[in-house]
Amino acid sequence: MQVSFEEVKQSGSLELLAKQLVEGFITGLHKSPYHGFSVEFAEHRLYNEGQSTRHIDWKVFARTDRLYTKQYEEETNLRCLIAIDTSSSMYYPRPSLAKIRFSILAASALAYLLHKQRDAVGLALFNHQIDELTPIKSSSVHLNKLFALLEKLFEKPVKTTQSTNVVTVLHELAEKIHKRSLVILFSDMFDGGDKQEEVFKALQHLKHNKHEVLLFHVTDHETELNFSFEERPYEFVDLETNEKIKLNPAEIRGQYESQLASLHAELQMKCHQLKLDMISVNSKTNYFEVLQAYLIKRSKMR
């Protein structure tokens, strides 16, 4: 599912598209034979043995044969900061800009879902520095501000030679988020091969400060992972440095795939060691994968 800015304008708002995605996802969960999640997001949560029976909703029990307790508006179950990498490499491939647009719409759907669950959500936009960092709140007014920021990002022109500094940004976020939170990160993690160990230390800083981390590693699988190009000469351009090189993909495909596989294996291993979740997502794939990964992570935090 690809979404263009024109579709956002035609639908009326990014919020409406996010709402449609979440409602479609919830409908899919209702139809699913797997019942691992509560789908009564707005007003109910599953009853746990030992809880007071005072707030059990018996009407829902009669309808579903499952025990749910009523959840009140002032309750907040979780604090979540959604961080989006806005460096130049996230504006690939052109002209679709699939990586940044996938991240924006997936983040919008997550923000809507978090709000629907009465959770608190905030937003960070970063490249070599943090450009935007909002408070983490659960109000409808705050959610509208987040959608406004995301729509503004959707409208922005393509950034040229805007570098990434994931290391500095993650260290800064670890210190600025004062209460235990879930940090959801959308990034291609292209911060230079010689910085990998520093990236892991920055992720470890978040964990050390008691934050949970869910990393969505966003790439265009067809070209960035599989290096699927026609057998003809190309000029490849590094979007963050503007460095250019002319070559035939067949000349380096084997070496490229080997080095990339090694890089990804190391990233997966380090994330596993740090006990944080890393999900490799294709910028051309289904947004439901992101929502499901979030629900799995949230259920582990209860």
N, C-alpha and C positions, 0 to 999 in steps of 0.2 A: 504494500500500500504506500504509494508516494503522494505527498500533499504539497501542492504549490502555494505560493503566496496568493495567487489569483483565487484558489479554492477557499483560502481563509477569508478573503474579502467577500467572495460570493456567499459564504455561509453566514457572514455577519460578524464573526469573531472567532478568535482562537479558542476561547472558552467553550463556545458551542461545539466545535470539533472535538475538544477534549471530553466534553460531556457525552457526546455520541460514542466515542471510543470506550469510555468507562462503562456506559450502559450496555453496549454490545458485549463487552467483556463479562459483565455481571450476568447477562442473559446466557452466555456460554457456560458459565459456572453452574447456573441453575440446571442446565441440560446435561452437564457432565456427570458420569457415573462416579467420579471421585468427589468425596465430600469432606475435604480437608480444611475448607475455609468457611467462615461465616459470610453469607452474602446479604444479610440484613445490616448493611454497613451503617446506615444513618442513625437508627434508633436502638439497635439491639446488639448484644454479643452473647456468645455461648455461655450457658451456666456451667460453672465449675463446682464439683462436689465440695461441700464445706461452706459454700457461700450462703448468705441469708437468702431464704426463699421469698423475702418480702417484695422484691422487684421482678419476680418472674412474670412474664407476659403469657397468661394462660390462653389467650386467644390465638397467639402464634403457635403455642404448643398444640392446640386443637387442630390447627391447620397443617402443621409440619411434623407433629409427633417428636419435636425436639425442644429442649428447654433453652430459652433465651431470657436474659435479664434486660430490663429497660436501661438504656444508656442516656443520661441527661446531657443537655447542650453544654453545660459548663465543664463537663469532664473532658480531659485531654489525656489520651493514652500514650502518646509518643511525640517526641520532638524530632523533626527531620529538616535537614538542610540539603537542598538540591543544588549541586555545583556543576556548571556547564563550561567546558573549555571553548573559548571563542577565538582561538588563534587561527592563523591562516590555513593550516592543514585541515582544520575542521570544515573549511569551505570547499572541500573536494567531494566528488568530482564536479567540475563545471560543465555545462551551465546549471545542472540540477541542484547543486549545493546539498546533496542528499544527507551528508553526515550532520551538518549543523541543523538542518531542518528536521531530520529524524530526532535529534536530541531535544530540540525545542518542543516539538509536539509530544514526545514521550514524557518530557518533564511537565508539560501542561496537564497531561492525563494523570500523572502521579500526583500533582498538586491538587487536582480536583478530587481524586480518590482519597487522599489524605484528609482533605476538608470534609468529605462525605463521611469519613470515619470519626470525625471530631478530633482529629490529630492536628498538631501545630506544624506549620511548614514555613520555610524561608528559602531564599534564593541567593546564590553567589554566581557571578559571571566573571570569568578570569581569562587572561592570556599570560603575559609575562608578569602581570600583577593583578590584584583584585580590582575590577572596575566597578562592581556593584555587590553589596552585601546587605541584605535586608534583615530585620529582626525575624525571629521564628514565632509566629502567632497563628491562632486558629480562627480568627474572625473573618466574616464574609468581606468586610471592607479591605482587610489585608490581602485576601485571595484575589480580589479585583486588582489591587496594585501589582501583584505578581503577574497576572495575565497581561496587564498593560506593559510591563517591562519585557515580557516574552514577545509580545506583538511588535514592540519597538525593535527588538533584536531581529525578528523575522523580516522587518522592512529594511534593515540596514544594508548598505551596499557591501560588496565583497571586500574583505580586508586584504591588503597586500603586504607581504613581508612582516606580518605580525607574529612574533615568536612566542613560544610557550616557555613558562617556567613553573612546571608543576611542583617542583621541590619547594621553592619559596612559598608558593600559594598554599600548599597543604600544611606546611609548618605554621603559617600565619593563621589559617582556619582553625588548626588544633588549639591555638592559644585564644582565639577570639570567641569560640563557642564555649560558653562557661558552664552549661549544664549538659549532662550526658545526652547525646543525640545520635540519630542515625544520619550518616553523611552518604548521600547518593551522588556518585560522580559520573558524569558523561564526558569521556575524553578518548582520543586515539592514543594517548600516552606517548606521543612522539616528542620526547624531550632530550633527544641525543643519546646515542648508545653508551657513551662514557658516563652518563648520569644515572644509569639504572640503579646502582647501589644507593645513591642519594635519594632516588624516588622511593625505594623500599624503606629507608630510614624515615622519610616524611610520612609514609603510610603508618609506620610503626608508632610515630609520634601521636597520630590520631587515636590509635588503639591504646597507647599508654595513658592518654587523657580520658579513657573510658568511653570513647565514641565507637559505635559500630560503623562499618564501612561496607557499602555495596557499590562496586565498580562496574559500570557498563563500558566495556572496551569497544568503542564504535569505529568500525571500518567498512569500507566498500569491499566485500569479500571477493567479488569477481576480479577486480584489478589489483587491490592492495594485498590480498592474501594469496590468491591464485595466479596473479600476474598474467591474467588472460587478455592478451593483446594480439591483434593480427600480426602476421609475419611480414612486417615492413618497417622501414626506419621511422623513428619517433624522436621528437625533442622532449625530454622529460625536464620539468621545472620544479625545483624545491620551492613550495609556496611560502615557506617561512624565511628563506634566505635569498630567493630568486636565482639561485645557482642553476645553470642549464647544462644538459649533456645530451648529445645525439648518439643514438645507438639502435640496434635491432634487438627487440626483447629476447629473441632466441639466444643471443650471445651471453646473456647473464641470468637467464631464467633459473637454471639449476643452482647457481651461487646465491641468488636472491632468495629462493624458496628455502634453502638450507639455513641461511643466516636468520631469516624471519622466523622459521620454525624454532630455532634455538632461542631467539629472543622471547617468543611467546611461551615456550616451555619454562623458561626462567621466571617470567612474570607469574605464570600459573603456580609454580612451585613456591615462590615467595609469598604469594597471597594465601596459599594453603598453610604455610608455616605461620603466618601472622593471624590466621583464623579469620580472614575477611573473604567475602564472596566476590569473585570476579566472573562476569558473564560476557562472553564475546558475542556482540550483536551486529548483524548485518544492517547497514543503513537502508537497505531495500527490503527488509523483512517485516514481519508482523509486529505491531506495537504490543500485542497481547503478551508476548514473551517477556517484555519489560515489566508489565503489571503483575504477571504471575511470579516472577523472580522477587519482586518487592513483597508480595503477600507471603511468600515462603520465608523471606528474611524476617518479616514482622512477626510471624507466628513463632519463630525461634526466640524472639526477644521477650515474649510474654512470660 
